[in-house]
Amino acid sequence: MLEIHDLAEFDAYVARVQRLDGVVVQGVDLSAREQVIQSVSCVGATFLGCRLHGDVLEHVVAGGAVVFPRLPAIPFDPYRARLYGHGELLGGWDPSAAGSFDRDALDSRIYAWASRHPRGQPIPVIDALAQRLHDHAIDDALGEHLDGHRDVAAVMGGHSMRRTDDTYVTVAELGRAMTREGWYVATGGGPGAMEAANLGAWLATRPDDALDEAIVILAAADDYRHSDRYLRAGAAVLERFPDGAESLAVPTWFYGHEPTNQFATSVAKYFANSIREDGLLALATRGVVFAPGAAGTLQEVFQDATQNHYDVFGTISPMVFLNTEFWTEVLPAEPLLRTLAGERPYASLIGSGDSADEVMDFLRSHRPFRAG
């Protein structure tokens, strides 16, 4: 089904086809196209959050179209046609001023809106619909975005990893190596290991010492819970090294107290963490690397294992554990996963390493494949 996301697409399509039958028009202000709309057929069309008034609204509904109205008093667009861009969710927060991320940033305002109702309790139907519509729009936009990125390599890991940790440096080196390999780095979009991978990707086109310099700048504020200082350090890196390479973040407002990391160029942020988790692992067709983490990362290990174990998406992809001691002794997920895999095809794609080079060597020599 054809989707139209802006007025230029709308004008070109109507000029060529002279009708809107079966088309989805998403989040476009059509108030200046009322005469055009009234002159064409709209059978089976869908208008998502478009501005339609009076006779025009009657015309499209009478012609068999479905209209989803704009929703009032919400701080986001539930019908957005694209992923969030680089820095978009920090809009309203000025790193050079005395403002507060927790109060001023779009990211925080959306989280405050979503947190008005206690977790686990029913929320008003309009709020629930707004969240579901938004997440569907992000799903749709993410699918279109990934059409241009075939080899997606995901990096998972703990949000509490400090910028001063040795493993943070290793993960950043890994994100840089993956991007230089031509792979598209995707993370959960939060701080810690996730930020490190996006940082490495951002600096992939720079000389190696750029990463060393960036980490020195970031180390001055290494605790994300002090959000303004933390984000100002990130902003200083972006000012020092503008125009970085592309990468993806897939965060969630379920953990909305954590700022979305600043180094991803495209952000697919969801309200529903379950949808986000499943989708993030599914898109990682080139493999998933698990840096040390806690319960959330452990959940991701076995969620990814389930996708490989049952061949859920038709592609079996590598699973690599970064820091062998952690994953065999501290949280011994790797031996358990090998036992679970047994003789299944994905058993050969389970690996481990203690450096970015070791992980990259495993990924290069173990390519994803289709089962059966």
C-alpha positions in Angstrom: 0.0 0.0 0.0 1.4 3.4 -1.0 2.2 5.8 1.8 2.5 9.6 1.3 4.5 11.5 4.0 4.6 15.1 2.8 3.0 17.6 0.4 5.6 17.1 -2.3 4.8 13.4 -2.5 1.1 14.2 -2.3 1.2 16.7 -5.2 3.3 14.4 -7.4 1.1 11.4 -6.8 -2.2 13.2 -7.5 -0.8 14.9 -10.6 0.2 11.5 -12.0 -2.7 9.3 -10.9 -5.6 11.8 -10.5 -7.1 9.8 -7.5 -6.3 8.8 -3.9 -7.9 5.4 -3.9 -6.2 3.0 -1.5 -3.5 5.4 -0.5 -2.3 6.1 3.1 -1.6 9.8 3.8 0.3 10.1 7.0 0.7 13.2 9.1 0.4 15.7 6.3 -1.3 19.2 6.7 -3.7 19.1 3.7 -5.6 22.3 4.6 -4.1 24.0 1.4 -5.2 21.1 -0.8 -9.0 21.0 -0.1 -10.1 21.7 -3.7 -7.7 19.1 -5.0 -9.0 16.4 -2.6 -12.6 17.2 -3.4 -11.9 16.7 -7.1 -10.6 13.1 -6.8 -11.8 9.7 -5.7 -10.7 8.6 -2.2 -12.1 5.0 -2.1 -10.2 3.0 0.5 -7.8 5.8 1.4 -6.5 6.3 4.9 -5.7 9.7 6.4 -3.6 9.5 9.5 -3.5 12.7 11.5 -4.0 14.9 8.5 -5.7 18.3 8.7 -9.2 17.9 7.0 -12.1 20.2 7.6 -15.8 20.6 6.8 -16.8 19.6 3.3 -13.4 18.0 2.6 -13.8 15.7 5.6 -17.4 14.8 4.5 -16.1 14.1 0.9 -13.4 11.6 1.9 -15.6 9.8 4.5 -18.5 9.6 2.1 -16.1 8.3 -0.6 -15.1 5.3 1.6 -11.9 6.7 3.2 -10.9 6.2 6.9 -9.8 9.2 8.9 -7.8 9.0 12.1 -7.9 12.4 13.7 -5.1 14.4 15.3 -5.0 13.7 19.1 -5.1 16.6 21.5 -2.7 17.5 24.3 0.1 15.1 23.6 3.8 16.1 23.3 4.6 13.8 20.3 3.2 13.0 16.8 1.6 9.5 16.9 1.5 9.5 13.1 5.1 10.5 12.5 6.4 9.2 9.2 10.2 9.0 10.0 12.5 8.0 12.8 13.7 10.6 15.2 16.7 12.4 13.7 20.1 13.0 15.3 19.6 15.2 18.4 15.8 15.6 17.8 14.8 14.2 21.2 17.1 16.7 22.9 15.2 19.5 21.3 14.3 22.2 23.9 17.5 21.5 26.0 20.4 23.9 25.4 23.8 22.5 26.6 25.2 26.0 26.8 22.4 27.4 29.0 21.2 26.8 32.5 18.3 24.7 31.4 17.5 21.2 32.6 17.3 18.1 30.4 14.8 16.5 32.9 12.5 19.5 32.3 13.2 21.0 28.9 14.1 18.2 26.5 11.4 16.7 24.2 12.6 13.3 25.4 11.9 14.2 29.0 8.6 15.8 28.2 7.3 12.7 26.5 8.6 10.5 29.4 6.7 12.8 31.9 3.6 12.5 29.8 3.9 8.7 29.7 4.6 8.5 33.4 1.5 10.2 34.6 -0.2 6.9 35.3 1.3 4.2 37.6 2.9 1.2 35.8 0.7 -1.8 35.7 -2.5 0.2 36.0 -4.9 0.8 33.1 -4.4 4.1 31.3 -7.0 6.2 29.5 -8.0 4.8 26.1 -6.8 7.9 24.3 -3.4 7.7 25.9 -3.1 4.0 25.1 -4.2 4.6 21.5 -1.6 7.4 21.1 1.2 5.2 22.3 0.1 2.3 20.1 -0.2 4.5 17.0 3.2 6.0 17.7 4.9 2.7 18.1 3.2 1.4 14.9 4.5 4.5 13.1 8.0 3.9 14.4 7.8 0.2 13.3 6.8 1.3 9.8 9.5 4.0 9.6 12.1 1.6 10.9 11.3 -0.9 8.2 11.6 1.7 5.5 14.9 3.0 7.1 16.4 -0.5 7.1 15.7 -1.0 3.4 18.9 1.0 2.9 21.0 -1.0 5.5 21.5 -4.7 4.8 24.2 -5.8 7.3 22.9 -4.7 10.7 25.2 -5.6 13.7 23.7 -5.0 17.2 25.6 -4.4 20.4 23.8 -5.1 23.7 25.1 -4.4 27.2 24.5 -2.7 30.5 23.4 0.9 31.0 25.5 1.3 34.1 28.8 0.8 32.4 30.8 4.0 33.1 32.6 6.0 30.4 35.8 5.4 32.4 35.5 1.6 32.3 38.0 -0.4 30.2 35.1 -2.3 28.6 33.5 1.0 27.5 36.6 1.6 25.4 36.5 -1.9 24.0 32.8 -1.6 23.0 33.5 1.8 21.4 36.4 0.2 19.4 34.0 -2.5 18.4 31.4 0.0 17.1 34.1 1.7 15.1 35.4 -1.5 13.6 31.9 -2.7 12.6 31.2 0.6 10.9 34.5 0.5 9.1 33.6 -3.0 8.0 30.5 -1.6 6.3 28.0 -2.9 8.8 25.3 -0.7 10.3 25.6 -0.5 14.1 22.4 -0.8 16.2 22.1 -0.5 19.9 19.4 -0.2 22.6 20.0 3.6 22.6 20.7 4.1 26.2 23.9 5.0 28.1 26.8 2.7 29.0 27.7 0.0 26.5 25.0 1.2 24.2 26.4 4.7 24.0 29.9 3.3 23.6 29.0 1.4 20.4 27.2 4.4 18.9 30.2 6.6 19.8 32.6 4.3 18.0 30.4 4.2 15.0 30.2 8.1 15.0 34.0 8.4 15.0 34.6 5.6 12.4 35.7 8.0 9.7 38.1 9.7 12.0 41.7 8.7 12.8 42.0 6.3 15.7 43.2 8.9 18.2 39.9 10.7 17.9 38.2 8.0 20.0 40.9 8.4 22.7 40.3 12.1 22.8 36.5 11.7 22.9 36.7 9.3 25.8 38.9 11.8 27.8 36.2 14.4 27.2 33.4 12.1 28.2 35.2 10.8 31.3 34.7 14.2 33.0 31.0 13.2 33.5 30.6 9.5 33.4 27.4 9.0 35.4 24.2 9.3 33.3 22.2 10.0 36.5 23.7 13.5 36.5 22.0 14.0 33.2 22.9 17.6 32.4 26.7 17.2 33.1 26.6 13.9 31.3 24.9 15.3 28.2 27.1 18.4 28.1 30.2 16.2 27.9 28.5 14.4 25.0 27.7 17.7 23.4 31.4 18.7 23.7 32.4 15.6 21.8 29.9 16.4 19.1 31.2 19.9 18.8 34.8 18.6 18.6 34.0 15.9 16.1 30.9 16.9 14.0 29.5 15.0 11.1 29.9 11.4 12.3 29.1 8.2 10.6 25.6 6.7 10.7 24.2 4.3 13.4 20.9 3.4 14.9 19.5 3.5 18.5 16.3 1.7 19.5 15.5 2.9 23.0 12.3 3.0 25.0 10.4 5.4 27.3 10.0 2.4 29.6 13.5 3.4 30.7 12.8 7.1 30.1 14.9 8.3 33.0 17.9 7.4 30.9 18.7 10.0 28.3 18.8 8.7 24.7 22.5 8.6 23.7 23.8 11.4 21.6 25.8 9.6 19.0 23.2 7.6 17.1 22.1 9.4 13.9 18.7 7.7 13.7 16.5 6.8 16.7 13.5 4.4 16.8 12.2 5.1 20.3 9.2 3.1 21.5 6.8 3.3 24.4 6.4 -0.5 24.6 9.6 -2.1 25.7 8.5 -5.6 24.6 8.0 -4.5 21.0 11.3 -2.7 21.0 13.3 -5.6 22.4 12.0 -8.1 20.0 12.4 -5.8 17.0 15.9 -4.7 17.9 17.1 -8.3 18.1 15.3 -9.3 14.9 16.9 -6.6 12.8 20.4 -7.6 13.7 20.9 -9.8 10.7 24.7 -9.6 10.8 24.9 -10.7 14.5 24.5 -9.6 18.1 27.4 -8.9 20.5 26.6 -9.0 24.2 28.8 -6.8 26.4 28.6 -7.3 30.2 25.3 -6.3 31.7 22.6 -7.3 34.2 19.0 -8.6 34.0 18.1 -6.6 30.8 21.1 -7.9 28.9 20.6 -11.4 30.1 17.0 -11.2 28.9 18.2 -10.1 25.5 20.6 -13.1 25.3 17.9 -15.6 25.6 15.4 -13.6 23.6 17.9 -13.7 20.7 18.6 -17.4 21.4 14.8 -18.1 21.1 14.8 -16.4 17.7 17.7 -18.6 16.5 16.5 -21.7 18.3 13.1 -21.7 16.6 14.3 -20.0 13.4 11.6 -17.3 14.0 12.7 -14.9 11.2 14.3 -17.3 8.7 17.9 -16.2 9.4 20.2 -17.7 11.9 22.7 -15.0 13.0 25.9 -15.0 15.2 25.8 -14.4 19.0 29.1 -13.3 20.5 29.9 -12.7 24.2 32.3 -9.9 24.9 34.4 -10.6 28.1 34.7 -14.4 28.4 35.2 -14.4 32.2 32.1 -12.4 32.8 29.9 -14.6 30.6 31.3 -17.9 31.8 31.8 -17.2 35.5 30.0 -14.0 36.7 26.8 -14.6 34.7 27.5 -18.0 33.1 25.0 -17.5 30.2 27.4 -18.7 27.5 27.8 -22.4 28.7 24.0 -22.5 29.4 23.4 -21.2 25.8 25.7 -23.8 24.3 23.9 -26.5 26.3 20.5 -25.2 25.0 21.7 -25.1 21.4 23.0 -28.7 21.4 23.3 -29.8 17.8 21.0 -27.1 16.4 22.4 -25.0 13.5 23.0 -21.9 15.7 25.4 -23.7 18.0 28.2 -23.1 15.5 27.5 -19.3 15.6 28.0 -18.9 19.4 31.3 -17.3 20.1 33.2 -15.1 22.6 36.1 -12.7 22.7 37.9 -10.3 25.0 38.8 -7.5 22.5 37.2 -5.8 19.6 39.6 -7.6 17.2 38.6 -11.0 18.6 34.9 -10.3 18.2 35.4 -9.0 14.7 37.4 -12.0 13.7 34.6 -14.3 14.9 31.9 -12.3 13.1 33.9 -12.2 9.8 34.4 -15.9 9.9 30.9 -16.8 11.0 28.3 -15.4 8.6 24.5 -15.7 9.2 22.6 -18.2 7.2 19.1 -19.5 6.4 18.2 -22.7 8.2 16.9 -25.7 6.4 
